[in-house]
Every structure is written in C-alpha cells, then in structure tokens.
C-alpha cells in the first residue's frame, strides 16, 4: 500500500471525527446555522465536551480550511519529491499523480470545497492570509510540472490552466452524490445513495482525470 493510501485508511481520531462532522454540517446549513451541540451530537459527545478539543466553532473552521490547504500542498510536494527520487519519473507521470491526488480530495472532501467557497471570509485575517499563501504555493507546484511537460507554454498561461483545472475538479459539490463500489453500497455517512447519484467513484475519478488532462493538452497546443 502506498503512503498516500495508508494515510487515508488510518482510523480517525476523535478530533478528526469532530472536524469531519463540522465540515459536513457547516457545508449543509452554513456556519451560523449549526450549533456546537449539534456537532457534538453528530459524533456522540455532549456539546460542552467539544470544548476539550476546540475553543469554539471559529477554531474548527480555521483548522478545517488551513488544514486542508496544508495537506494539499504537502501532498503535492511529496509527489514531486517521490518522482525525483525514483530516478525514472516523467513530467507526464508526475502530472497524472498530482491530478489523482487532487481528485481524491475533490471526491472525498467535498464539504471542504463548499466551506471554502462560502466561509473563507469568516476566518481571522491571519488565518485567511495563511490559506491564501498555502494555495499560491500549491498552484506553483503544479505550474512547474505543467511547464516541464509543455515547455513552450508561457508561465502565465500555465498558471491560468492550473486555476482552470482546479475550477473543474473542485466543481464536485455540484455533481450530486457519487455511488460507492458494490461491496460498500452505503455512503460514508451510512445513507443509501440517491437514485440520481453519479456513476461509481472509480468512473467519476477517471472522467475527471480525462477532462483535466484534456484541458492541459489544449493549453499546451501552441498555434
């Protein structure tokens, strides 16, 4: 099992459970539409019990948005370093790895995308600036790889292409539910998938990957 896969299957801590449920509830009902007691109930502890883990909802929101920005950057940098260490990597394979990693995020952490779009401005100024700085660094990881694969592509166009692909991949909250494989017919939340669900996760991931690669290929075509 890869280090990426191993990290994903590790049992969540209580703190991680609280954050996951907070993200889901904030995304569904808005930051101000959710009380501490409701987050506590979702993980089976009393509302006041949450204060042993977080001083309040603001702290949860900050950790969610700063945390995912840190993880995306760390994941991207890890893929770059692994590719360099392999000695036989290629820009194409590395770009595929970056796309796959971001698709995992876009499919598995969709509430965080919604939360970022709606609630980023609620963060303290220092946390909001930190998120923006981490995001810029993450973009530059991609820009470097895209330009290695398409050396004739100007830097500003490569950056625009990366932002466009992020917009594509981060559209997953608008796509409806994604059905899990037949062996696990119930969703992560324990609810039966809706009749309007997308094709299975594997098929959806493959579609998103083709679309992302197609966008970069189109950007790399120089007239």
N, CA and C atoms as a LAMMPS dump frame, in Angstrom:
ITEM: TIMESTEP
0
ITEM: NUMBER OF ATOMS
669
ITEM: BOX BOUNDS ff ff ff
-5.0000000000000000e+02 5.0000000000000000e+02
-5.0000000000000000e+02 5.0000000000000000e+02
-5.0000000000000000e+02 5.0000000000000000e+02
ITEM: ATOMS id mol type element x y z
1 1 1 N 0.852 -1.197 0
2 1 2 C 0 0 0
3 1 3 C 0.883 1.241 0
4 2 1 N 0.552 2.252 -0.803
5 2 2 C 1.347 3.465 -0.865
6 2 3 C 1.173 4.267 0.415
7 3 1 N 2.114 5.211 0.631
8 3 2 C 1.988 6.075 1.803
9 3 3 C 0.719 6.894 1.748
10 4 1 N 0.284 7.289 0.53
11 4 2 C -0.956 8.066 0.384
12 4 3 C -2.158 7.22 0.815
13 5 1 N -2.207 5.959 0.337
14 5 2 C -3.341 5.082 0.663
15 5 3 C -3.363 4.767 2.139
16 6 1 N -2.161 4.499 2.731
17 6 2 C -2.103 4.168 4.145
18 6 3 C -2.644 5.302 4.995
19 7 1 N -2.316 6.53 4.609
20 7 2 C -2.792 7.682 5.371
21 7 3 C -4.299 7.78 5.32
22 8 1 N -4.905 7.378 4.197
23 8 2 C -6.345 7.531 4.029
24 8 3 C -7.122 6.503 4.833
25 9 1 N -6.535 5.296 5.102
26 9 2 C -7.287 4.253 5.775
27 9 3 C -7.084 4.268 7.283
28 10 1 N -6.176 5.103 7.81
29 10 2 C -5.955 5.178 9.243
30 10 3 C -7.25 5.6 9.941
31 11 1 N -7.522 4.965 11.1
32 11 2 C -8.738 5.283 11.845
33 11 3 C -8.692 6.737 12.302
34 12 1 N -9.772 7.476 12.115
35 12 2 C -9.777 8.89 12.51
36 12 3 C -9.766 9.057 14.019
37 13 1 N -9.085 10.065 14.501
38 13 2 C -9.103 10.398 15.913
39 13 3 C -10.427 11.098 16.233
40 14 1 N -10.695 11.278 17.513
41 14 2 C -11.916 11.987 17.909
42 14 3 C -11.903 13.401 17.341
43 15 1 N -10.741 14.059 17.391
44 15 2 C -10.631 15.415 16.862
45 15 3 C -10.956 15.419 15.368
46 16 1 N -10.449 14.447 14.624
47 16 2 C -10.727 14.359 13.193
48 16 3 C -12.202 14.076 12.932
49 17 1 N -12.834 13.261 13.782
50 17 2 C -14.264 12.99 13.641
51 17 3 C -15.066 14.28 13.832
52 18 1 N -14.687 15.056 14.829
53 18 2 C -15.381 16.321 15.074
54 18 3 C -15.25 17.239 13.867
55 19 1 N -14.049 17.348 13.331
56 19 2 C -13.835 18.224 12.183
57 19 3 C -14.613 17.756 10.963
58 20 1 N -14.652 16.447 10.746
59 20 2 C -15.382 15.944 9.574
60 20 3 C -16.871 16.247 9.685
61 21 1 N -17.434 16.043 10.855
62 21 2 C -18.864 16.314 11.026
63 21 3 C -19.14 17.817 10.999
64 22 1 N -18.231 18.604 11.555
65 22 2 C -18.399 20.058 11.499
66 22 3 C -18.388 20.531 10.052
67 23 1 N -17.468 19.994 9.248
68 23 2 C -17.404 20.377 7.831
69 23 3 C -18.696 20.018 7.122
70 24 1 N -19.202 18.829 7.379
71 24 2 C -20.442 18.398 6.727
72 24 3 C -21.604 19.309 7.11
73 25 1 N -21.74 19.583 8.392
74 25 2 C -22.855 20.406 8.854
75 25 3 C -22.722 21.852 8.39
76 26 1 N -21.522 22.409 8.473
77 26 2 C -21.316 23.785 8.002
78 26 3 C -21.641 23.896 6.517
79 27 1 N -21.229 22.88 5.735
80 27 2 C -21.479 22.919 4.291
81 27 3 C -22.97 22.804 3.988
82 28 1 N -23.671 22.004 4.773
83 28 2 C -25.099 21.79 4.522
84 28 3 C -25.951 22.979 4.959
85 29 1 N -25.601 23.591 6.095
86 29 2 C -26.511 24.567 6.702
87 29 3 C -25.875 25.927 6.97
88 30 1 N -24.622 26.09 6.619
89 30 2 C -23.956 27.353 6.871
90 30 3 C -23.343 27.397 8.256
91 31 1 N -22.289 28.185 8.386
92 31 2 C -21.561 28.258 9.645
93 31 3 C -22.463 28.697 10.795
94 32 1 N -23.276 29.728 10.568
95 32 2 C -24.12 30.242 11.639
96 32 3 C -25.384 29.407 11.844
97 33 1 N -25.637 28.477 10.951
98 33 2 C -26.822 27.634 11.087
99 33 3 C -26.59 26.371 11.891
100 34 1 N -25.386 26.204 12.437
101 34 2 C -25.03 24.987 13.165
102 34 3 C -24.54 25.358 14.558
103 35 1 N -25.084 24.667 15.566
104 35 2 C -24.649 24.898 16.942
105 35 3 C -23.628 23.874 17.391
106 36 1 N -22.886 24.216 18.426
107 36 2 C -21.888 23.299 18.98
108 36 3 C -22.552 22.004 19.435
109 37 1 N -23.755 22.106 20.033
110 37 2 C -24.455 20.903 20.491
111 37 3 C -24.736 19.947 19.343
112 38 1 N -25.067 20.478 18.176
113 38 2 C -25.37 19.631 17.029
114 38 3 C -24.123 18.913 16.518
115 39 1 N -23 19.604 16.538
116 39 2 C -21.748 18.955 16.131
117 39 3 C -21.405 17.85 17.123
118 40 1 N -21.58 18.142 18.405
119 40 2 C -21.317 17.129 19.41
120 40 3 C -22.206 15.91 19.244
121 41 1 N -23.494 16.143 18.979
122 41 2 C -24.423 15.029 18.799
123 41 3 C -24.028 14.161 17.62
124 42 1 N -23.486 14.771 16.589
125 42 2 C -23.105 14.027 15.389
126 42 3 C -21.959 13.057 15.643
127 43 1 N -21.153 13.335 16.677
128 43 2 C -20.04 12.434 16.996
129 43 3 C -20.242 11.724 18.327
130 44 1 N -21.424 11.899 18.914
131 44 2 C -21.767 11.157 20.114
132 44 3 C -21.194 11.692 21.413
133 45 1 N -20.923 12.996 21.468
134 45 2 C -20.476 13.581 22.727
135 45 3 C -21.292 14.842 22.997
136 46 1 N -21.272 15.313 24.248
137 46 2 C -22.044 16.5 24.589
138 46 3 C -21.39 17.725 23.972
139 47 1 N -22.208 18.738 23.712
140 47 2 C -21.68 19.975 23.164
141 47 3 C -20.527 20.521 23.987
142 48 1 N -20.711 20.652 25.327
143 48 2 C -19.601 21.155 26.15
144 48 3 C -18.344 20.293 26.036
145 49 1 N -18.522 18.983 25.755
146 49 2 C -17.37 18.106 25.607
147 49 3 C -16.473 18.486 24.453
148 50 1 N -17.041 19.173 23.471
149 50 2 C -16.234 19.599 22.331
150 50 3 C -15.179 20.624 22.741
151 51 1 N -15.455 21.345 23.802
152 51 2 C -14.515 22.393 24.207
153 51 3 C -13.213 21.819 24.749
154 52 1 N -13.178 20.504 25.001
155 52 2 C -11.904 19.878 25.343
156 52 3 C -11.013 19.744 24.119
157 53 1 N -11.616 19.843 22.932
158 53 2 C -10.863 19.698 21.68
159 53 3 C -10.696 21.022 20.942
160 54 1 N -11.725 21.872 21.002
161 54 2 C -11.705 23.154 20.294
162 54 3 C -12.338 24.223 21.181
163 55 1 N -11.788 25.431 21.164
164 55 2 C -12.391 26.507 21.971
165 55 3 C -13.719 27.001 21.421
166 56 1 N -14.05 26.667 20.164
167 56 2 C -15.311 27.103 19.587
168 56 3 C -15.377 26.796 18.096
169 57 1 N -16.477 27.203 17.488
170 57 2 C -16.673 26.932 16.058
171 57 3 C -15.648 27.64 15.185
172 58 1 N -15.244 28.836 15.589
173 58 2 C -14.262 29.576 14.795
174 58 3 C -12.962 28.793 14.666
175 59 1 N -12.564 28.15 15.758
176 59 2 C -11.338 27.355 15.733
177 59 3 C -11.489 26.143 14.822
178 60 1 N -12.681 25.538 14.815
179 60 2 C -12.923 24.405 13.912
180 60 3 C -12.82 24.849 12.461
181 61 1 N -13.459 25.974 12.155
182 61 2 C -13.433 26.471 10.784
183 61 3 C -12 26.76 10.341
184 62 1 N -11.224 27.387 11.211
185 62 2 C -9.839 27.706 10.86
186 62 3 C -9.034 26.442 10.627
187 63 1 N -9.195 25.463 11.503
188 63 2 C -8.415 24.229 11.33
189 63 3 C -8.829 23.481 10.076
190 64 1 N -10.113 23.519 9.745
191 64 2 C -10.574 22.857 8.529
192 64 3 C -9.947 23.482 7.283
193 65 1 N -10.001 24.799 7.175
194 65 2 C -9.561 25.455 5.947
195 65 3 C -8.039 25.582 5.87
196 66 1 N -7.399 25.873 6.985
197 66 2 C -5.935 25.888 6.976
198 66 3 C -5.411 24.469 6.807
199 67 1 N -6.042 23.528 7.491
200 67 2 C -5.577 22.142 7.443
201 67 3 C -5.62 21.535 6.058
202 68 1 N -6.716 21.723 5.333
203 68 2 C -6.792 21.128 4
204 68 3 C -5.814 21.808 3.057
205 69 1 N -5.575 23.098 3.231
206 69 2 C -4.596 23.797 2.394
207 69 3 C -3.194 23.25 2.649
208 70 1 N -2.889 22.98 3.912
209 70 2 C -1.588 22.39 4.249
210 70 3 C -1.45 20.991 3.676
211 71 1 N -2.513 20.196 3.761
212 71 2 C -2.43 18.816 3.276
213 71 3 C -2.296 18.752 1.761
214 72 1 N -3.013 19.617 1.058
215 72 2 C -2.888 19.63 -0.403
216 72 3 C -1.469 19.998 -0.817
217 73 1 N -0.903 21.012 -0.192
218 73 2 C 0.46 21.418 -0.529
219 73 3 C 1.449 20.313 -0.184
220 74 1 N 1.319 19.739 1.003
221 74 2 C 2.233 18.671 1.406
222 74 3 C 2.132 17.47 0.469
223 75 1 N 0.902 17.138 0.064
224 75 2 C 0.719 16.022 -0.864
225 75 3 C 1.352 16.286 -2.209
226 76 1 N 1.18 17.508 -2.723
227 76 2 C 1.79 17.86 -3.996
228 76 3 C 3.302 17.812 -3.93
229 77 1 N 3.872 18.378 -2.864
230 77 2 C 5.325 18.386 -2.714
231 77 3 C 5.867 16.969 -2.533
232 78 1 N 5.109 16.123 -1.834
233 78 2 C 5.542 14.738 -1.66
234 78 3 C 5.589 14.005 -2.992
235 79 1 N 4.592 14.213 -3.823
236 79 2 C 4.588 13.564 -5.132
237 79 3 C 5.763 14.021 -5.992
238 80 1 N 6.084 15.303 -5.909
239 80 2 C 7.232 15.816 -6.66
240 80 3 C 8.526 15.179 -6.153
241 81 1 N 8.677 15.087 -4.835
242 81 2 C 9.912 14.521 -4.278
243 81 3 C 10.011 13.03 -4.57
244 82 1 N 8.895 12.324 -4.529
245 82 2 C 8.916 10.896 -4.856
246 82 3 C 9.28 10.672 -6.316
247 83 1 N 8.768 11.531 -7.185
248 83 2 C 9.099 11.421 -8.597
249 83 3 C 10.59 11.663 -8.817
250 84 1 N 11.143 12.662 -8.147
251 84 2 C 12.575 12.958 -8.295
252 84 3 C 13.428 11.823 -7.746
253 85 1 N 12.996 11.229 -6.627
254 85 2 C 13.776 10.155 -6.005
255 85 3 C 13.747 8.87 -6.81
256 86 1 N 12.683 8.68 -7.591
257 86 2 C 12.561 7.434 -8.358
258 86 3 C 13.623 7.315 -9.439
259 87 1 N 14.097 8.43 -9.938
260 87 2 C 15.135 8.41 -10.958
261 87 3 C 14.653 8.124 -12.356
262 88 1 N 13.436 7.639 -12.48
263 88 2 C 12.898 7.339 -13.813
264 88 3 C 11.522 7.96 -14.022
265 89 1 N 11.243 9.04 -13.28
266 89 2 C 9.956 9.704 -13.413
267 89 3 C 9.882 10.516 -14.693
268 90 1 N 8.707 11.04 -14.951
269 90 2 C 8.497 11.866 -16.13
270 90 3 C 7.494 12.954 -15.786
271 91 1 N 7.553 14.111 -16.462
272 91 2 C 6.565 15.156 -16.197
273 91 3 C 5.139 14.67 -16.396
274 92 1 N 4.916 13.812 -17.371
275 92 2 C 3.564 13.31 -17.632
276 92 3 C 3.062 12.463 -16.47
277 93 1 N 3.917 11.548 -15.983
278 93 2 C 3.513 10.7 -14.86
279 93 3 C 3.309 11.536 -13.604
280 94 1 N 4.148 12.546 -13.414
281 94 2 C 4.013 13.398 -12.234
282 94 3 C 2.733 14.215 -12.302
283 95 1 N 2.403 14.733 -13.47
284 95 2 C 1.153 15.475 -13.608
285 95 3 C -0.034 14.557 -13.328
286 96 1 N 0.021 13.324 -13.819
287 96 2 C -1.044 12.367 -13.521
288 96 3 C -1.178 12.153 -12.02
289 97 1 N -0.051 12.048 -11.332
290 97 2 C -0.083 11.832 -9.884
291 97 3 C -0.693 13.029 -9.169
292 98 1 N -0.348 14.241 -9.602
293 98 2 C -0.943 15.43 -8.995
294 98 3 C -2.453 15.462 -9.223
295 99 1 N -2.861 15.148 -10.437
296 99 2 C -4.294 15.14 -10.751
297 99 3 C -5.013 14.111 -9.89
298 100 1 N -4.451 12.915 -9.781
299 100 2 C -5.082 11.865 -8.984
300 100 3 C -5.231 12.287 -7.522
301 101 1 N -4.179 12.919 -6.991
302 101 2 C -4.258 13.366 -5.605
303 101 3 C -5.331 14.416 -5.392
304 102 1 N -5.455 15.338 -6.329
305 102 2 C -6.47 16.382 -6.175
306 102 3 C -7.874 15.807 -6.378
307 103 1 N -7.999 14.826 -7.254
308 103 2 C -9.306 14.19 -7.443
309 103 3 C -9.732 13.47 -6.166
310 104 1 N -8.791 12.815 -5.478
311 104 2 C -9.126 12.191 -4.198
312 104 3 C -9.731 13.224 -3.249
313 105 1 N -9.099 14.376 -3.156
314 105 2 C -9.629 15.456 -2.318
315 105 3 C -11.003 15.9 -2.805
316 106 1 N -11.132 16.121 -4.119
317 106 2 C -12.366 16.685 -4.668
318 106 3 C -13.549 15.74 -4.496
319 107 1 N -13.299 14.441 -4.474
320 107 2 C -14.39 13.472 -4.312
321 107 3 C -14.65 13.127 -2.85
322 108 1 N -13.599 13.092 -2.045
323 108 2 C -13.746 12.618 -0.668
324 108 3 C -13.976 13.736 0.347
325 109 1 N -13.63 14.965 -0.009
326 109 2 C -13.742 16.085 0.938
327 109 3 C -14.568 17.22 0.345
328 110 1 N -15.647 16.872 -0.317
329 110 2 C -16.442 17.9 -0.984
330 110 3 C -16.997 18.966 -0.035
331 111 1 N -17.355 18.609 1.21
332 111 2 C -17.825 19.681 2.105
333 111 3 C -16.787 20.78 2.307
334 112 1 N -15.501 20.43 2.259
335 112 2 C -14.466 21.447 2.447
336 112 3 C -14.42 22.428 1.282
337 113 1 N -14.754 21.953 0.081
338 113 2 C -14.808 22.856 -1.069
339 113 3 C -15.934 23.862 -0.879
340 114 1 N -17.09 23.363 -0.477
341 114 2 C -18.224 24.253 -0.21
342 114 3 C -17.897 25.232 0.909
343 115 1 N -17.249 24.714 1.939
344 115 2 C -16.903 25.548 3.085
345 115 3 C -15.939 26.652 2.679
346 116 1 N -14.963 26.319 1.872
347 116 2 C -14.015 27.332 1.41
348 116 3 C -14.72 28.418 0.616
349 117 1 N -15.607 28.009 -0.291
350 117 2 C -16.295 28.981 -1.138
351 117 3 C -17.181 29.923 -0.325
352 118 1 N -17.815 29.396 0.711
353 118 2 C -18.8 30.188 1.452
354 118 3 C -18.259 30.909 2.679
355 119 1 N -17.284 30.285 3.34
356 119 2 C -16.941 30.747 4.685
357 119 3 C -15.51 31.258 4.849
358 120 1 N -14.713 31.294 3.792
359 120 2 C -13.321 31.713 3.934
360 120 3 C -13.212 33.093 4.575
361 121 1 N -14.102 34.006 4.212
362 121 2 C -14.02 35.373 4.726
363 121 3 C -14.334 35.465 6.214
364 122 1 N -14.824 34.381 6.807
365 122 2 C -15.104 34.397 8.246
366 122 3 C -13.842 34.147 9.075
367 123 1 N -12.778 33.682 8.438
368 123 2 C -11.545 33.429 9.177
369 123 3 C -10.914 34.736 9.656
370 124 1 N -10.148 34.634 10.723
371 124 2 C -9.331 35.765 11.131
372 124 3 C -8.393 36.136 9.989
373 125 1 N -7.996 37.379 9.955
374 125 2 C -7.154 37.857 8.862
375 125 3 C -5.881 37.025 8.719
376 126 1 N -5.26 36.672 9.854
377 126 2 C -4.02 35.901 9.785
378 126 3 C -4.255 34.514 9.19
379 127 1 N -5.354 33.855 9.565
380 127 2 C -5.653 32.523 9.036
381 127 3 C -6.021 32.59 7.558
382 128 1 N -6.794 33.607 7.187
383 128 2 C -7.18 33.75 5.786
384 128 3 C -5.953 33.98 4.901
385 129 1 N -5.025 34.813 5.375
386 129 2 C -3.802 35.049 4.604
387 129 3 C -2.957 33.787 4.513
388 130 1 N -2.96 33.001 5.577
389 130 2 C -2.208 31.742 5.555
390 130 3 C -2.783 30.783 4.528
391 131 1 N -4.111 30.69 4.489
392 131 2 C -4.75 29.836 3.491
393 131 3 C -4.375 30.284 2.085
394 132 1 N -4.452 31.57 1.831
395 132 2 C -4.125 32.089 0.502
396 132 3 C -2.666 31.812 0.135
397 133 1 N -1.778 31.97 1.102
398 133 2 C -0.359 31.723 0.837
399 133 3 C -0.114 30.241 0.505
400 134 1 N -0.72 29.352 1.269
401 134 2 C -0.579 27.921 1.008
402 134 3 C -1.145 27.554 -0.366
403 135 1 N -2.275 28.158 -0.71
404 135 2 C -2.881 27.878 -2.013
405 135 3 C -1.988 28.352 -3.151
406 136 1 N -1.364 29.518 -3.001
407 136 2 C -0.457 30.006 -4.043
408 136 3 C 0.737 29.065 -4.214
409 137 1 N 1.247 28.569 -3.106
410 137 2 C 2.366 27.632 -3.181
411 137 3 C 1.954 26.336 -3.876
412 138 1 N 0.754 25.88 -3.586
413 138 2 C 0.232 24.654 -4.228
414 138 3 C 0.091 24.86 -5.727
415 139 1 N -0.426 26.003 -6.131
416 139 2 C -0.552 26.305 -7.554
417 139 3 C 0.818 26.266 -8.227
418 140 1 N 1.83 26.836 -7.582
419 140 2 C 3.152 26.896 -8.194
420 140 3 C 3.773 25.519 -8.35
421 141 1 N 3.449 24.584 -7.455
422 141 2 C 3.905 23.202 -7.632
423 141 3 C 3.382 22.66 -8.963
424 142 1 N 2.123 22.892 -9.236
425 142 2 C 1.507 22.427 -10.482
426 142 3 C 2.075 23.166 -11.687
427 143 1 N 2.256 24.461 -11.568
428 143 2 C 2.752 25.251 -12.697
429 143 3 C 4.108 24.722 -13.152
430 144 1 N 4.98 24.41 -12.206
431 144 2 C 6.304 23.905 -12.56
432 144 3 C 6.209 22.592 -13.323
433 145 1 N 5.312 21.712 -12.891
434 145 2 C 5.169 20.413 -13.562
435 145 3 C 4.548 20.582 -14.944
436 146 1 N 3.536 21.429 -15.052
437 146 2 C 2.892 21.665 -16.347
438 146 3 C 3.903 22.231 -17.351
439 147 1 N 4.752 23.141 -16.896
440 147 2 C 5.731 23.733 -17.812
441 147 3 C 6.847 22.754 -18.176
442 148 1 N 7.128 21.79 -17.291
443 148 2 C 8.075 20.73 -17.661
444 148 3 C 7.511 19.877 -18.783
445 149 1 N 6.194 19.631 -18.72
446 149 2 C 5.557 18.799 -19.737
447 149 3 C 5.316 19.58 -21.02
448 150 1 N 4.992 20.866 -20.89
449 150 2 C 4.722 21.724 -22.047
450 150 3 C 5.667 22.939 -21.986
451 151 1 N 6.927 22.747 -22.345
452 151 2 C 7.933 23.808 -22.169
453 151 3 C 7.672 25.074 -22.972
454 152 1 N 6.885 24.993 -24.039
455 152 2 C 6.595 26.189 -24.831
456 152 3 C 5.443 27.004 -24.254
457 153 1 N 4.804 26.496 -23.222
458 153 2 C 3.665 27.19 -22.63
459 153 3 C 4.166 28.3 -21.705
460 154 1 N 3.807 29.552 -21.972
461 154 2 C 4.248 30.647 -21.102
462 154 3 C 3.775 30.439 -19.665
463 155 1 N 4.543 30.958 -18.736
464 155 2 C 4.237 30.745 -17.326
465 155 3 C 2.847 31.243 -16.953
466 156 1 N 2.469 32.416 -17.454
467 156 2 C 1.161 32.956 -17.069
468 156 3 C 0.025 32.103 -17.628
469 157 1 N 0.238 31.486 -18.801
470 157 2 C -0.796 30.615 -19.357
471 157 3 C -0.853 29.287 -18.594
472 158 1 N 0.302 28.787 -18.195
473 158 2 C 0.325 27.56 -17.392
474 158 3 C -0.423 27.777 -16.079
475 159 1 N -0.199 28.944 -15.473
476 159 2 C -0.883 29.253 -14.209
477 159 3 C -2.392 29.375 -14.432
478 160 1 N -2.791 30 -15.501
479 160 2 C -4.217 30.109 -15.816
480 160 3 C -4.825 28.729 -16.042
481 161 1 N -4.08 27.847 -16.708
482 161 2 C -4.574 26.494 -16.955
483 161 3 C -4.74 25.725 -15.649
484 162 1 N -3.784 25.894 -14.723
485 162 2 C -3.883 25.223 -13.433
486 162 3 C -5.127 25.699 -12.685
487 163 1 N -5.356 26.999 -12.658
488 163 2 C -6.554 27.521 -11.983
489 163 3 C -7.83 26.996 -12.646
490 164 1 N -7.819 26.896 -13.966
491 164 2 C -8.996 26.392 -14.676
492 164 3 C -9.261 24.931 -14.32
493 165 1 N -8.202 24.143 -14.24
494 165 2 C -8.371 22.73 -13.885
495 165 3 C -8.841 22.597 -12.438
496 166 1 N -8.329 23.435 -11.552
497 166 2 C -8.831 23.408 -10.179
498 166 3 C -10.327 23.721 -10.152
499 167 1 N -10.742 24.683 -10.961
500 167 2 C -12.161 25.004 -11.026
501 167 3 C -12.979 23.813 -11.495
502 168 1 N -12.44 23.089 -12.468
503 168 2 C -13.114 21.89 -12.969
504 168 3 C -13.214 20.825 -11.887
505 169 1 N -12.085 20.489 -11.285
506 169 2 C -12.069 19.409 -10.296
507 169 3 C -12.846 19.783 -9.039
508 170 1 N -12.805 21.057 -8.674
509 170 2 C -13.491 21.494 -7.454
510 170 3 C -14.98 21.745 -7.664
511 171 1 N -15.49 21.375 -8.825
512 171 2 C -16.928 21.5 -9.075
513 171 3 C -17.706 20.316 -8.511
514 172 1 N -17.024 19.349 -7.908
515 172 2 C -17.688 18.122 -7.464
516 172 3 C -18.856 18.327 -6.504
517 173 1 N -18.871 19.372 -5.645
518 173 2 C -20.055 19.529 -4.792
519 173 3 C -21.342 19.743 -5.58
520 174 1 N -21.232 20.132 -6.848
521 174 2 C -22.413 20.398 -7.668
522 174 3 C -22.83 19.185 -8.499
523 175 1 N -22.115 18.074 -8.367
524 175 2 C -22.35 16.937 -9.247
525 175 3 C -23.309 15.9 -8.687
526 176 1 N -23.809 16.096 -7.484
527 176 2 C -24.654 15.082 -6.878
528 176 3 C -23.808 14.086 -6.123
529 177 1 N -24.427 13.035 -5.582
530 177 2 C -23.694 12.038 -4.808
531 177 3 C -22.975 11.073 -5.732
532 178 1 N -21.891 10.524 -5.243
533 178 2 C -21.098 9.565 -6.007
534 178 3 C -21.284 8.195 -5.381
535 179 1 N -21.761 7.239 -6.168
536 179 2 C -22.009 5.905 -5.64
537 179 3 C -20.701 5.198 -5.325
538 180 1 N -20.693 4.48 -4.216
539 180 2 C -19.538 3.688 -3.815
540 180 3 C -19.565 2.345 -4.547
541 181 1 N -18.447 1.604 -4.53
542 181 2 C -18.434 0.29 -5.168
543 181 3 C -19.49 -0.613 -4.576
544 182 1 N -19.859 -1.671 -5.342
545 182 2 C -20.939 -2.566 -4.933
546 182 3 C -20.68 -3.201 -3.582
547 183 1 N -19.407 -3.433 -3.227
548 183 2 C -19.075 -4.068 -1.958
549 183 3 C -19.404 -3.178 -0.771
550 184 1 N -19.507 -1.869 -1.004
551 184 2 C -19.855 -0.931 0.058
552 184 3 C -20.97 -0.024 -0.443
553 185 1 N -22.206 -0.588 -0.557
554 185 2 C -23.294 0.152 -1.192
555 185 3 C -23.768 1.368 -0.436
556 186 1 N -23.458 1.467 0.834
557 186 2 C -23.928 2.619 1.585
558 186 3 C -22.834 3.66 1.646
559 187 1 N -23.22 4.935 1.597
560 187 2 C -22.241 6.019 1.581
561 187 3 C -21.506 6.116 2.898
562 188 1 N -20.482 6.98 2.92
563 188 2 C -19.663 7.154 4.116
564 188 3 C -20.5 7.606 5.303
565 189 1 N -21.595 8.294 5.022
566 189 2 C -22.447 8.782 6.101
567 189 3 C -23.442 7.724 6.567
568 190 1 N -23.428 6.522 5.898
569 190 2 C -24.354 5.471 6.268
570 190 3 C -25.678 5.558 5.553
571 191 1 N -25.837 6.493 4.631
572 191 2 C -27.087 6.67 3.92
573 191 3 C -27.036 5.973 2.574
574 192 1 N -28.15 5.405 2.158
575 192 2 C -28.218 4.766 0.857
576 192 3 C -28.117 5.814 -0.239
577 193 1 N -27.249 5.582 -1.265
578 193 2 C -27.097 6.574 -2.334
579 193 3 C -28.423 6.893 -3.001
580 194 1 N -28.579 8.124 -3.421
581 194 2 C -29.815 8.563 -4.049
582 194 3 C -29.904 8.03 -5.472
583 195 1 N -31.133 7.898 -6.012
584 195 2 C -31.305 7.403 -7.378
585 195 3 C -30.59 8.261 -8.409
586 196 1 N -30.38 9.538 -8.119
587 196 2 C -29.721 10.427 -9.063
588 196 3 C -28.214 10.483 -8.902
589 197 1 N -27.647 9.517 -8.189
590 197 2 C -26.216 9.537 -7.935
591 197 3 C -25.422 9.405 -9.22
592 198 1 N -24.21 9.915 -9.184
593 198 2 C -23.3 9.773 -10.305
594 198 3 C -22.878 8.321 -10.461
595 199 1 N -22.197 7.997 -11.571
596 199 2 C -21.602 6.667 -11.669
597 199 3 C -20.665 6.431 -10.492
598 200 1 N -20.153 5.211 -10.344
599 200 2 C -19.296 4.889 -9.221
600 200 3 C -18.091 5.805 -9.122
601 201 1 N -17.468 5.781 -7.957
602 201 2 C -16.346 6.678 -7.696
603 201 3 C -15.227 6.481 -8.718
604 202 1 N -14.929 5.222 -9.044
605 202 2 C -13.839 4.95 -9.984
606 202 3 C -14.118 5.59 -11.34
607 203 1 N -15.354 5.446 -11.826
608 203 2 C -15.706 6.011 -13.126
609 203 3 C -15.679 7.539 -13.093
610 204 1 N -16.165 8.119 -11.99
611 204 2 C -16.164 9.578 -11.876
612 204 3 C -14.74 10.114 -11.815
613 205 1 N -13.873 9.437 -11.053
614 205 2 C -12.474 9.858 -10.968
615 205 3 C -11.798 9.786 -12.332
616 206 1 N -12.077 8.721 -13.071
617 206 2 C -11.467 8.575 -14.396
618 206 3 C -11.943 9.673 -15.345
619 207 1 N -13.227 10.018 -15.277
620 207 2 C -13.761 11.092 -16.115
621 207 3 C -13.093 12.422 -15.785
622 208 1 N -13.001 12.734 -14.505
623 208 2 C -12.365 13.983 -14.103
624 208 3 C -10.904 14.03 -14.545
625 209 1 N -10.243 12.897 -14.466
626 209 2 C -8.84 12.84 -14.882
627 209 3 C -8.706 13.123 -16.379
628 210 1 N -9.566 12.513 -17.184
629 210 2 C -9.511 12.752 -18.63
630 210 3 C -9.781 14.226 -18.945
631 211 1 N -10.747 14.807 -18.266
632 211 2 C -11.069 16.21 -18.507
633 211 3 C -9.892 17.118 -18.134
634 212 1 N -9.261 16.827 -17.003
635 212 2 C -8.123 17.642 -16.577
636 212 3 C -6.968 17.527 -17.571
637 213 1 N -6.645 16.299 -17.974
638 213 2 C -5.554 16.125 -18.927
639 213 3 C -5.897 16.78 -20.263
640 214 1 N -7.161 16.712 -20.651
641 214 2 C -7.568 17.353 -21.895
642 214 3 C -7.404 18.858 -21.833
643 215 1 N -7.716 19.44 -20.677
644 215 2 C -7.564 20.89 -20.52
645 215 3 C -6.102 21.297 -20.625
646 216 1 N -5.227 20.555 -19.993
647 216 2 C -3.799 20.882 -20.062
648 216 3 C -3.257 20.674 -21.48
649 217 1 N -3.716 19.614 -22.144
650 217 2 C -3.264 19.372 -23.52
651 217 3 C -3.703 20.508 -24.433
652 218 1 N -4.931 21 -24.233
653 218 2 C -5.418 22.112 -25.05
654 218 3 C -4.593 23.365 -24.788
655 219 1 N -4.242 23.611 -23.529
656 219 2 C -3.417 24.768 -23.209
657 219 3 C -2.023 24.642 -23.821
658 220 1 N -1.544 23.393 -23.905
659 220 2 C -0.189 23.178 -24.41
660 220 3 C -0.082 23.242 -25.921
661 221 1 N -1.202 23.3 -26.626
662 221 2 C -1.177 23.392 -28.08
663 221 3 C -0.872 24.834 -28.46
664 222 1 N 0.285 25.053 -29.054
665 222 2 C 0.678 26.401 -29.459
666 222 3 C 0.328 26.622 -30.929
667 223 1 N -0.39 27.67 -31.202
668 223 2 C -0.792 27.972 -32.59
669 223 3 C 0.413 28.474 -33.349
